[in-house]
Amino acid sequence: MMTSPPKVFISHASEDKQRFVLKFAERLRSNGIEAWLDKWEMLPGDSLVQKIFEQGIKEANAVIVVLSSHSVNKPWVREEIDAAFVKRVNGTSKLIPLIIDDCPIPECLKSTVWERVPDMENFDTALANIIRAVFGQLEKPPVGAVPSYIQNAVGVVGLTAIDGTVFRALCDDCIARNIERVDGPDLLKLFEPLTIKEEEGCDCLLILEGRGYVELLKIQGIDIGWAGPTLFGFHEYLRSTRPDYRELLRKVALLIVNEQQMNGAKLCKSVGQPVLITNRIVQHFERRGWIQAVHSQLSLSDFIVHRVSPELKRWLQQA
């Protein structure tokens, strides 16, 4: 925290003193900045070099160079710019060009952000910007709350935060309601708490479909009749949201191999997880050729495992 007022040296041409520099320096001082001006700091007999370079510029936290058609041609101002430029390069001071009329810009200042004064009688905006620069205060809006689609995003490789959030909301809803897919009207309800517009949400679903995470029923090629996670997508979801994902696979496999639990309803009850999760794990084993099962359309728990491959036992031994 700054304990004393910042010191600012104002480099300028004498022709600009009365028409601008004096009133500008007064405004700086009235705003908590110790503006160094030769008119206020030098007495008869003082050394110009010692006062300007050893006190004014050397002790300054910032050097304001007032650029005008008069000052750009002054050798003395050039010397002050050179000294201020060295201080800026060394990281001990700021160098702030302030342009008050139509004039060429010195080469060494072309890579520095300028402040321009279009009206020397009304320079409030330029003054405010320079005050912020001296105190190191950026003018930018406050950082708001992180959008919910970032906070709840599923960390699946290849998915953006917004795609991952829509995907997670879809899977969460399927699990909560024990369904395989969500109908169109209910899809729109999923987007509302995520602060995602309907069009954005539908675009996400189309992208997810293209990447194999969801399957969609598209009406007339545009409207989405329903959406549901694919088997691949659902397991990517589980791996991203369930730290115990591998243990869940192992638990289902052990119940099938060791307990010979072939009945779906009994297996789902023993696993103690939402039915959709157990159902999808069984389908995952089927896809890998480790089991064979017969499924009914009546219920997600209505299936029978009727064949177990030695591959499932081998996987259990290695898992």
N, C-alpha and C positions, 0 to 999 in steps of 0.2 A: 504493500500500500504506500502511495506517495505521501511523504510527511511534509514536504515543502512545495511551493508552487513550481511548476516546470518553467524552465528558462528558455526563451525563444529569442534568437537573434534575427533581426529583420534587415536583410541586404537590399539596398534600393539606390536609386539615383536621386540626387538632391532636387531635381525638377519634379519628382513625384511626391515629395514630402508633404507639401501643403495640400495638394489636390487629392491625396488618398492616404499615404502612409501614416500620417500622424493620427487621423481619426481611426484608422484600422488598428493601430497599436494601442490606442486608448480603449477600444472595444475589447481587445484581447486581455488587457489588464483588468478590466471590469468583470471578466469571466474567469478569473483565477489563474491567469497566465502572466508570468513576469516577462513582459516584452522588453527587449533591450534595444534602445534607440539612441543613436549618437547624441541627439538633441538633449536627452535626459541624463546621459552617462558621462559626457565629456566636459571638462572645464578648460579654460585658457591655460596653455602650457603642457597639457597632457600629450603623451605620445600616441599618435594615431595607431601605429602598429601594435603597441602594447595593449592599448584599450580594446581595439577591435579584434585582434587575433588571439591575444593571450587571455582576455577576459570575456569579451562578447562571444566569439565563436567557440573558443576552447571550452567554456563552461556551459554552453547551450545544450539543452536536450533536443532542440530542433532548430533548424535554420530555414526561415522563409525567405525565398528569393522573389522579390517583386519584379516581374519581367514587364518591360515596357519598351517603346521605341527609343526611350532615353537610356534605360539601364543596360540594354544588351550591347551598347557600344562603349560602355564605360570600362576602362582597364581595371579600375579599383573594384568594381562589382565582379568582374571576371576573377580577380584574385580571391575575393570572398567566396565565390562559387567553388573555385578549386579547393580551397581549404575545407569548405563544408562537404564537398564531394568525398574528400579523403576521410573525413569523420564518418560519413555514412557507410563507406566501404568497410571501415574498421568496426562498424556496428556500434558506435558510441553516440550517434546522433541521427535524427531524421532530416531529410532534405525535401522541402515542400515548395515547388514552383507555383507562384501565384501570378497569373497573366491578367493585366489590367487593360491592355489595348492590343491592337493588331501589330504584332512584332515577330521577327524570326526567333525560333527557339534554339538556344545554344546546344551544340551536339551532345554534350555530356548530360543534358537533362531530357533528351528525347526518350530515354527508356524509363523515365520516372512519371508517375501519375500526376498530372497537373490539376490545378484548380483555377477556374476562369471566372473573372468578374466582368459581366457584360455591362453593368451600370455602376459606376464608382460612387453614386449617391445612394445606392441600395444594394448592399453586399451581404445581407443577412444569411443567405444560403451558403455562400462561400465561407463566411465567418464560422457558421455552425459546423461545416465539414472540416475546416482546419482545426477547430477546437477538439473535435472528435479524434482527428489524426494525432494531435499533440498528446492527448490523454490515452490514446490507443484504444478508443471505444468504437467498435464497428456498429454501423446502423443496419440491423437485420431483424426480422421478426423472430419472436420467441419460438423455441422448439416445442411443438405440441406432443400429444400422446401418440405412441406408436400405433398405427392402424391394426385392427384386430386380425386382418389377414396376414400380417407380419408376425404378430405374437403367437398365433396358433398354427403357423405354417408347418407342414410336414417336411422334414429334411430328406426328401427323396432326390437322389442324384438326377439332374436333368430337368427338374421342375422349378419354376420360379416360385416366389413366396405366395403370390396370389393363386397360381394353379394348385400349389400344394394345399392351400387353405380350403379351396373349393372341394378338392379331392377328399380332404379329411372330413369336412362337413358332410359330404355324401356318405362316406363309410360309417361315420358316427351315427347318422340317422338310420341307416340300414340296420346297424347292430341294435340300436335302441328300440326299433319297432319290429325287429325280427323279420325283415323283408330283404329280398335280393335286389330290388330296384326301387327308385323313387319316381313317382309320377310327376308330370309336368307342373301342375299347380303347386305341388309341395316343393318342387325344386326352387321355385321363386321365393318361397318362404325361407329356404336355406340361405339365400343371398342377403336377406335383410339385416340380420345381426352382424354380418361380416362387413357392413358398409360398402358392399359391392353392388354396382348397378346391374340390372337384369341383363343388359347387352354384354357387359364384361363377364358376368358369370357364365352365360351361354358360350361365349368365345372360349373361356377356360375349359368347358366341357368338351368342346370340339377339339381343342388341342390335346386334352387328355385322351380322347378317343383315338386320335391319330398316333399317339404314343403307346397305345395298348393298355392304358390304365382303366378305362371305362368302356362300356358298350352303350350305345344310344339307339333309341327308336326315333327316327326323324320323320316328321310328318310333312309331306310335300317338299322334302329336302331342306326345309328351313326350320320350322318349329320342332322342338324336342318333346316327344311324347313321354318318354321316360329315360332314366339313366341309372346305371348300376355299375359297381366296380367289377372288373374282370377278375378271374382267379389270380392271374399274375398281379394285377393292381392291388387286390385285397391283401396279398401277402407282402407286397412292398409297404403297404399301409401298416400292417402288423409289425413288420421289422422296424419301421420308423417310430412307432408310438408305443410299442410294448417291449420294455427291456427284457422281459421274461419270455420273449417270442420262442427262443429255442427250447426252453423248458416246457412250453405249451406243446410243441411238436412231440417232444419226448414223452410227455405224460399221455397223450393220445395214443402214441405208438405202444407204450407199455401196457395200457389197458387192453389194446387189441391183441398184442402178442402174448402177454402173461395172463391176463384175466379172461381172455377169449370173449371180450365184450363185442359181439357182432351186431347187436341190436342198436339202432341209432338212438332211440329215445333213452335207453339205459346208458349208453355211452355219453350222451350229452349231459345227463344228470351227474354222472361220475366225474366228468371233467370240471363241472362247476363254472363254466363260462357261458356267455351268451350263445344260443344255439347256432347262430350264423357262423361264429368263429369255429366251433367244433365241426360244423358241416364243411366249411371251406378247408380246414386242415385235412379232413378225410378226402376231399376232392384233390387236394395237393398230393397226397399219397397215391391216389389213383393215377394222376397225371404222370407221376414218376414210375408207374408200373409196380408199385410195392404192394398194392391191394387191388381187389376188384369188389365193387359194391353195386347194389341195385337201389335206385332212388325212386321215390314216389313224388308226384306233383302235389300231393295233399299238404305236406308239411316238410320243413327243412330237417326235422328230426326223424322223418319217416324214411329210413334207409336200412339196408342189411349188408354187412360186410360178409362175403362168402368165400373169399380166397385171400390168403396172406403169403406174399413172396418171401423167400429167404433174404432178399435184399433189405427188407425192413428190419429183420433181425440183425443183419450185418451192420446196418446204419446205427441201430441202438448200441451195439457193442463199441462202435467208434465214436459215437456222439458224446 
